[in-house]
Amino acid sequence: MTPTRGYHHGDLRRALLDTAVEAISESGPAALSLRDLARRAGVSHAAPAHHFGDKAGLLTALAVQGFDLLAETLGQAGDDLLAAGVAYVDFAVRHRAHFEVMFRPELYRAQDPQVRAASDRAGNVLRDRVAGLPARDGGAGEPGRDALAAWSIVHGFATLWLAGALPPRVGDDPREAARYVISRLVE
């Protein structure tokens, strides 16, 4: 557990989000409470509610932050689908708390315009990478369905990795394991 630290000045909103990431990393999003978050951040019990309203508001902000980070990560991965898929899995491992919130829309306000915009940005990067795939069987591909297939594969792999549900023979490097699995599908 992180020791209580006093908050003195600066960006309290960011400090609360960072503290929420730490708490979620330890106990998962369901166990998070605004009261515990305030205690961990060394601020009044009212401070998180002042910035986010309630737990759903806090997790909405965390989802927005996560989708923005994911869009940035995918954008930096290069133009091919294999690199984007590996980057997606790497994001899930490095930003597990965000990942655990982002894909549990019952925890936050999924229809919030900022969430939708951030989610769309991340999805658009993945769709752009899928658009570079060659058409199968000489016919035209279906970008929407192809993007759904690609996302399902990388998200499923990331979720299995995080749950520890993959067999030991996969190894201990999520990027290399993901590269092997994804390459089998895009070649």
CYANA upper distance limits for C-alpha pairs under 8 A (distance plus 0.5 A):
  1 MET  CA     26 GLU  CA      8.10
  2 THR  CA     22 GLU  CA      8.44
  2 THR  CA     40 ARG  CA      7.43
  3 PRO  CA     40 ARG  CA      7.31
  4 THR  CA     39 ARG  CA      6.95
  4 THR  CA     40 ARG  CA      5.27
  4 THR  CA     41 ALA  CA      6.74
  4 THR  CA     42 GLY  CA      6.13
  5 ARG  CA     40 ARG  CA      7.16
  5 ARG  CA     41 ALA  CA      6.32
  5 ARG  CA     42 GLY  CA      5.60
  6 GLY  CA     41 ALA  CA      7.01
  6 GLY  CA     42 GLY  CA      4.85
  6 GLY  CA     43 VAL  CA      7.33
  7 TYR  CA     12 LEU  CA      8.26
  7 TYR  CA     41 ALA  CA      6.86
  7 TYR  CA     42 GLY  CA      6.06
  7 TYR  CA     43 VAL  CA      6.66
 11 ASP  CA     15 ALA  CA      6.77
 12 LEU  CA     16 LEU  CA      6.54
 13 ARG  CA     17 LEU  CA      6.80
 13 ARG  CA     48 PRO  CA      8.48
 13 ARG  CA     51 HIS  CA      6.98
 14 ARG  CA     18 ASP  CA      6.59
 15 ALA  CA     19 THR  CA      6.59
 15 ALA  CA     41 ALA  CA      7.79
 16 LEU  CA     20 ALA  CA      6.54
 16 LEU  CA     37 LEU  CA      7.62
 16 LEU  CA     38 ALA  CA      8.25
 16 LEU  CA     41 ALA  CA      7.10
 16 LEU  CA     48 PRO  CA      7.49
 17 LEU  CA     21 VAL  CA      6.77
 17 LEU  CA     58 LEU  CA      8.04
 17 LEU  CA     61 ALA  CA      8.40
 17 LEU  CA     62 LEU  CA      7.13
 18 ASP  CA     22 GLU  CA      7.00
 19 THR  CA     23 ALA  CA      6.75
 19 THR  CA     37 LEU  CA      7.20
 19 THR  CA     40 ARG  CA      7.46
 19 THR  CA     41 ALA  CA      6.90
 20 ALA  CA     24 ILE  CA      6.51
 20 ALA  CA     32 LEU  CA      8.04
 20 ALA  CA     37 LEU  CA      6.87
 21 VAL  CA     25 SER  CA      6.52
 21 VAL  CA     97 ALA  CA      6.09
 21 VAL  CA     98 HIS  CA      7.61
 22 GLU  CA     26 GLU  CA      6.94
 22 GLU  CA     97 ALA  CA      8.28
 23 ALA  CA     27 SER  CA      6.67
 23 ALA  CA     28 GLY  CA      7.77
 23 ALA  CA     32 LEU  CA      7.22
 23 ALA  CA     37 LEU  CA      8.02
 24 ILE  CA     28 GLY  CA      4.76
 24 ILE  CA     29 PRO  CA      5.54
 24 ILE  CA     31 ALA  CA      8.07
 24 ILE  CA     32 LEU  CA      7.02
 24 ILE  CA     97 ALA  CA      6.02
 25 SER  CA     96 ARG  CA      7.45
 25 SER  CA     97 ALA  CA      5.80
 27 SER  CA     31 ALA  CA      6.49
 27 SER  CA     32 LEU  CA      7.95
 28 GLY  CA     32 LEU  CA      7.57
 28 GLY  CA     97 ALA  CA      7.80
 28 GLY  CA    100 GLU  CA      8.17
 29 PRO  CA     97 ALA  CA      8.11
 29 PRO  CA    100 GLU  CA      7.74
 29 PRO  CA    101 VAL  CA      7.15
 32 LEU  CA     36 ASP  CA      7.64
 32 LEU  CA     37 LEU  CA      7.81
 32 LEU  CA     55 LYS  CA      8.48
 33 SER  CA     37 LEU  CA      6.64
 33 SER  CA     55 LYS  CA      7.33
 34 LEU  CA     38 ALA  CA      6.59
 34 LEU  CA     45 HIS  CA      7.79
 34 LEU  CA     48 PRO  CA      6.61
 34 LEU  CA     49 ALA  CA      7.69
 34 LEU  CA     54 ASP  CA      7.88
 34 LEU  CA     55 LYS  CA      6.84
 35 ARG  CA     39 ARG  CA      6.81
 35 ARG  CA     45 HIS  CA      6.00
 36 ASP  CA     40 ARG  CA      6.59
 37 LEU  CA     41 ALA  CA      6.64
 37 LEU  CA     48 PRO  CA      7.96
 38 ALA  CA     42 GLY  CA      6.44
 38 ALA  CA     43 VAL  CA      5.65
 38 ALA  CA     44 SER  CA      6.52
 38 ALA  CA     45 HIS  CA      5.77
 38 ALA  CA     46 ALA  CA      8.28
 38 ALA  CA     47 ALA  CA      7.37
 38 ALA  CA     48 PRO  CA      6.94
 39 ARG  CA     43 VAL  CA      6.84
 39 ARG  CA     44 SER  CA      8.00
 39 ARG  CA     45 HIS  CA      7.72
 43 VAL  CA     47 ALA  CA      6.93
 45 HIS  CA     49 ALA  CA      8.31
 46 ALA  CA     50 HIS  CA      6.59
 47 ALA  CA     51 HIS  CA      7.00
 48 PRO  CA     52 PHE  CA      6.44
 48 PRO  CA     53 GLY  CA      7.74
 48 PRO  CA     54 ASP  CA      8.12
 48 PRO  CA     58 LEU  CA      8.34
 49 ALA  CA     53 GLY  CA      4.79
 49 ALA  CA     54 ASP  CA      5.91
 49 ALA  CA     55 LYS  CA      8.46
 52 PHE  CA     57 GLY  CA      5.32
 52 PHE  CA     58 LEU  CA      5.59
 52 PHE  CA     61 ALA  CA      8.36
 53 GLY  CA     57 GLY  CA      6.29
 53 GLY  CA     58 LEU  CA      8.00
 54 ASP  CA     58 LEU  CA      6.92
 55 LYS  CA     59 LEU  CA      6.68
 55 LYS  CA    108 TYR  CA      8.46
 56 ALA  CA     60 THR  CA      6.44
 56 ALA  CA    107 LEU  CA      6.58
 56 ALA  CA    108 TYR  CA      5.01
 56 ALA  CA    109 ARG  CA      6.94
 57 GLY  CA     61 ALA  CA      6.84
 57 GLY  CA    108 TYR  CA      7.09
 57 GLY  CA    109 ARG  CA      7.60
 58 LEU  CA     62 LEU  CA      6.79
 58 LEU  CA    108 TYR  CA      8.41
 59 LEU  CA     63 ALA  CA      6.51
 59 LEU  CA    101 VAL  CA      7.44
 59 LEU  CA    107 LEU  CA      7.27
 59 LEU  CA    108 TYR  CA      5.87
 60 THR  CA     64 VAL  CA      6.78
 60 THR  CA    107 LEU  CA      8.48
 60 THR  CA    108 TYR  CA      5.34
 60 THR  CA    109 ARG  CA      6.18
 60 THR  CA    110 ALA  CA      7.81
 60 THR  CA    112 ASP  CA      8.22
 60 THR  CA    115 VAL  CA      7.46
 61 ALA  CA     65 GLN  CA      6.71
 61 ALA  CA    115 VAL  CA      8.41
 62 LEU  CA     66 GLY  CA      6.56
 62 LEU  CA     98 HIS  CA      7.01
 62 LEU  CA    101 VAL  CA      7.92
 62 LEU  CA    102 MET  CA      8.32
 63 ALA  CA     67 PHE  CA      6.62
 63 ALA  CA     98 HIS  CA      6.90
 63 ALA  CA    101 VAL  CA      6.63
 63 ALA  CA    102 MET  CA      5.31
 63 ALA  CA    108 TYR  CA      8.27
 63 ALA  CA    115 VAL  CA      7.13
 64 VAL  CA     68 ASP  CA      6.65
 64 VAL  CA    102 MET  CA      8.47
 64 VAL  CA    114 GLN  CA      6.89
 64 VAL  CA    115 VAL  CA      5.46
 64 VAL  CA    118 ALA  CA      6.29
 64 VAL  CA    119 SER  CA      7.99
 65 GLN  CA     69 LEU  CA      6.67
 65 GLN  CA     98 HIS  CA      8.25
 65 GLN  CA    118 ALA  CA      8.49
 66 GLY  CA     70 LEU  CA      6.58
 66 GLY  CA     95 HIS  CA      8.36
 66 GLY  CA     98 HIS  CA      5.58
 66 GLY  CA     99 PHE  CA      7.37
 66 GLY  CA    102 MET  CA      7.11
 67 PHE  CA     71 ALA  CA      6.59
 67 PHE  CA    102 MET  CA      7.63
 67 PHE  CA    115 VAL  CA      8.19
 67 PHE  CA    118 ALA  CA      5.77
 67 PHE  CA    119 SER  CA      5.87
 67 PHE  CA    121 ARG  CA      8.22
 67 PHE  CA    122 ALA  CA      6.60
 68 ASP  CA     72 GLU  CA      6.73
 68 ASP  CA    118 ALA  CA      5.99
 68 ASP  CA    119 SER  CA      8.06
 68 ASP  CA    121 ARG  CA      7.92
 68 ASP  CA    122 ALA  CA      7.44
 69 LEU  CA     73 THR  CA      6.55
 70 LEU  CA     74 LEU  CA      6.55
 70 LEU  CA     88 TYR  CA      7.76
 70 LEU  CA     91 PHE  CA      7.17
 70 LEU  CA    122 ALA  CA      6.50
 71 ALA  CA     75 GLY  CA      6.45
 71 ALA  CA    118 ALA  CA      8.27
 71 ALA  CA    121 ARG  CA      6.47
 71 ALA  CA    122 ALA  CA      4.49
 71 ALA  CA    123 GLY  CA      8.10
 71 ALA  CA    125 VAL  CA      7.05
 72 GLU  CA     76 GLN  CA      6.72
 72 GLU  CA    122 ALA  CA      8.26
 73 THR  CA     77 ALA  CA      6.91
 73 THR  CA     87 ALA  CA      7.01
 73 THR  CA     88 TYR  CA      8.00
 73 THR  CA     91 PHE  CA      7.56
 74 LEU  CA     78 GLY  CA      8.10
 74 LEU  CA     84 ALA  CA      5.88
 74 LEU  CA     87 ALA  CA      6.55
 74 LEU  CA     88 TYR  CA      7.15
 74 LEU  CA    122 ALA  CA      7.88
 74 LEU  CA    125 VAL  CA      7.01
 74 LEU  CA    126 LEU  CA      7.66
 75 GLY  CA     84 ALA  CA      8.39
 75 GLY  CA    125 VAL  CA      6.83
 77 ALA  CA     83 ALA  CA      6.06
 77 ALA  CA     84 ALA  CA      5.94
 77 ALA  CA     87 ALA  CA      6.71
 78 GLY  CA     83 ALA  CA      6.85
 78 GLY  CA     84 ALA  CA      7.41
 79 ASP  CA     83 ALA  CA      7.99
 79 ASP  CA     84 ALA  CA      8.03
 79 ASP  CA    129 ARG  CA      6.41
 80 ASP  CA     84 ALA  CA      6.94
 80 ASP  CA    129 ARG  CA      6.06
 80 ASP  CA    130 VAL  CA      8.40
 80 ASP  CA    132 GLY  CA      7.56
 81 LEU  CA     85 GLY  CA      6.48
 81 LEU  CA    126 LEU  CA      8.17
 81 LEU  CA    129 ARG  CA      5.49
 81 LEU  CA    130 VAL  CA      6.54
 81 LEU  CA    132 GLY  CA      8.16
 81 LEU  CA    133 LEU  CA      8.23
 81 LEU  CA    186 VAL  CA      8.24
 82 LEU  CA     86 VAL  CA      6.75
 82 LEU  CA    179 ARG  CA      7.34
 82 LEU  CA    182 ILE  CA      6.70
 82 LEU  CA    183 SER  CA      6.82
 82 LEU  CA    186 VAL  CA      7.69
 83 ALA  CA     87 ALA  CA      6.57
 83 ALA  CA    179 ARG  CA      8.41
 84 ALA  CA     88 TYR  CA      6.60
 84 ALA  CA    126 LEU  CA      7.57
 84 ALA  CA    129 ARG  CA      7.70
 85 GLY  CA     89 VAL  CA      6.96
 85 GLY  CA    150 ALA  CA      8.34
 85 GLY  CA    154 VAL  CA      6.26
 85 GLY  CA    178 ALA  CA      8.00
 85 GLY  CA    179 ARG  CA      8.20
 85 GLY  CA    182 ILE  CA      7.42
 86 VAL  CA     90 ASP  CA      6.65
 86 VAL  CA    154 VAL  CA      8.29
 86 VAL  CA    175 ARG  CA      6.19
 86 VAL  CA    178 ALA  CA      6.22
 86 VAL  CA    179 ARG  CA      6.28
 86 VAL  CA    182 ILE  CA      8.27
 87 ALA  CA     91 PHE  CA      6.48
 87 ALA  CA    175 ARG  CA      8.22
 88 TYR  CA     92 ALA  CA      6.85
 88 TYR  CA    154 VAL  CA      7.31
 88 TYR  CA    155 HIS  CA      8.13
 88 TYR  CA    158 ALA  CA      8.30
 89 VAL  CA     93 VAL  CA      6.89
 89 VAL  CA    154 VAL  CA      6.99
 89 VAL  CA    155 HIS  CA      7.76
 89 VAL  CA    157 PHE  CA      7.85
 89 VAL  CA    158 ALA  CA      5.54
 89 VAL  CA    174 PRO  CA      7.56
 89 VAL  CA    175 ARG  CA      7.32
 89 VAL  CA    178 ALA  CA      7.41
 90 ASP  CA     94 ARG  CA      6.57
 90 ASP  CA    174 PRO  CA      7.41
 90 ASP  CA    175 ARG  CA      6.61
 91 PHE  CA     95 HIS  CA      6.09
 91 PHE  CA     96 ARG  CA      8.12
 91 PHE  CA     99 PHE  CA      8.49
 92 ALA  CA     96 ARG  CA      5.68
 92 ALA  CA     98 HIS  CA      8.46
 92 ALA  CA     99 PHE  CA      6.08
 92 ALA  CA    158 ALA  CA      6.73
 92 ALA  CA    162 LEU  CA      8.38
 93 VAL  CA    158 ALA  CA      7.99
 93 VAL  CA    162 LEU  CA      7.41
 93 VAL  CA    174 PRO  CA      8.32
 95 HIS  CA     99 PHE  CA      6.67
 96 ARG  CA    100 GLU  CA      6.51
 97 ALA  CA    101 VAL  CA      6.98
 98 HIS  CA    102 MET  CA      6.44
 99 PHE  CA    103 PHE  CA      7.03
100 GLU  CA    104 ARG  CA      7.30
101 VAL  CA    105 PRO  CA      7.93
101 VAL  CA    107 LEU  CA      7.55
104 ARG  CA    108 TYR  CA      8.22
105 PRO  CA    109 ARG  CA      7.46
105 PRO  CA    110 ALA  CA      5.91
106 GLU  CA    110 ALA  CA      8.07
109 ARG  CA    115 VAL  CA      8.35
110 ALA  CA    115 VAL  CA      6.78
110 ALA  CA    116 ARG  CA      7.61
111 GLN  CA    115 VAL  CA      7.36
111 GLN  CA    116 ARG  CA      6.88
112 ASP  CA    116 ARG  CA      6.78
113 PRO  CA    117 ALA  CA      6.56
114 GLN  CA    118 ALA  CA      6.58
115 VAL  CA    119 SER  CA      6.42
116 ARG  CA    120 ASP  CA      6.46
117 ALA  CA    121 ARG  CA      6.72
118 ALA  CA    122 ALA  CA      6.97
119 SER  CA    123 GLY  CA      6.60
120 ASP  CA    124 ASN  CA      6.36
121 ARG  CA    125 VAL  CA      6.99
122 ALA  CA    126 LEU  CA      7.12
123 GLY  CA    127 ARG  CA      6.62
124 ASN  CA    128 ASP  CA      6.53
125 VAL  CA    129 ARG  CA      6.98
126 LEU  CA    130 VAL  CA      6.84
126 LEU  CA    147 ALA  CA      7.33
126 LEU  CA    151 TRP  CA      8.18
127 ARG  CA    131 ALA  CA      6.65
127 ARG  CA    143 PRO  CA      7.51
127 ARG  CA    144 GLY  CA      7.99
127 ARG  CA    147 ALA  CA      5.84
128 ASP  CA    132 GLY  CA      7.56
129 ARG  CA    133 LEU  CA      8.06
130 VAL  CA    143 PRO  CA      7.32
130 VAL  CA    146 ASP  CA      7.07
130 VAL  CA    147 ALA  CA      6.29
130 VAL  CA    150 ALA  CA      7.94
131 ALA  CA    143 PRO  CA      6.62
133 LEU  CA    186 VAL  CA      8.33
134 PRO  CA    141 GLY  CA      8.17
135 ALA  CA    139 GLY  CA      6.26
135 ALA  CA    140 ALA  CA      5.77
135 ALA  CA    141 GLY  CA      5.39
136 ARG  CA    140 ALA  CA      7.73
136 ARG  CA    141 GLY  CA      7.20
141 GLY  CA    146 ASP  CA      7.75
142 GLU  CA    146 ASP  CA      6.35
143 PRO  CA    147 ALA  CA      6.39
144 GLY  CA    148 LEU  CA      6.77
145 ARG  CA    149 ALA  CA      6.63
146 ASP  CA    150 ALA  CA      6.66
147 ALA  CA    151 TRP  CA      6.51
148 LEU  CA    152 SER  CA      6.44
149 ALA  CA    153 ILE  CA      6.76
150 ALA  CA    154 VAL  CA      6.85
151 TRP  CA    155 HIS  CA      6.21
152 SER  CA    156 GLY  CA      6.19
153 ILE  CA    157 PHE  CA      6.62
153 ILE  CA    182 ILE  CA      8.28
154 VAL  CA    158 ALA  CA      6.57
154 VAL  CA    178 ALA  CA      8.25
154 VAL  CA    182 ILE  CA      8.02
155 HIS  CA    159 THR  CA      6.54
156 GLY  CA    160 LEU  CA      6.61
157 PHE  CA    161 TRP  CA      6.57
157 PHE  CA    178 ALA  CA      7.69
158 ALA  CA    162 LEU  CA      6.66
159 THR  CA    163 ALA  CA      6.64
160 LEU  CA    164 GLY  CA      6.71
160 LEU  CA    165 ALA  CA      5.68
160 LEU  CA    166 LEU  CA      6.60
161 TRP  CA    165 ALA  CA      6.76
161 TRP  CA    166 LEU  CA      6.62
161 TRP  CA    174 PRO  CA      7.73
166 LEU  CA    170 VAL  CA      7.30
168 PRO  CA    172 ASP  CA      8.43
170 VAL  CA    177 ALA  CA      6.53
171 GLY  CA    177 ALA  CA      7.37
172 ASP  CA    177 ALA  CA      8.47
173 ASP  CA    177 ALA  CA      6.69
174 PRO  CA    178 ALA  CA      6.38
175 ARG  CA    179 ARG  CA      6.49
176 GLU  CA    180 TYR  CA      6.79
177 ALA  CA    181 VAL  CA      6.89
178 ALA  CA    182 ILE  CA      6.40
179 ARG  CA    183 SER  CA      6.30
180 TYR  CA    184 ARG  CA      6.86
181 VAL  CA    185 LEU  CA      7.44
182 ILE  CA    186 VAL  CA      6.87
183 SER  CA    187 GLU  CA      6.37
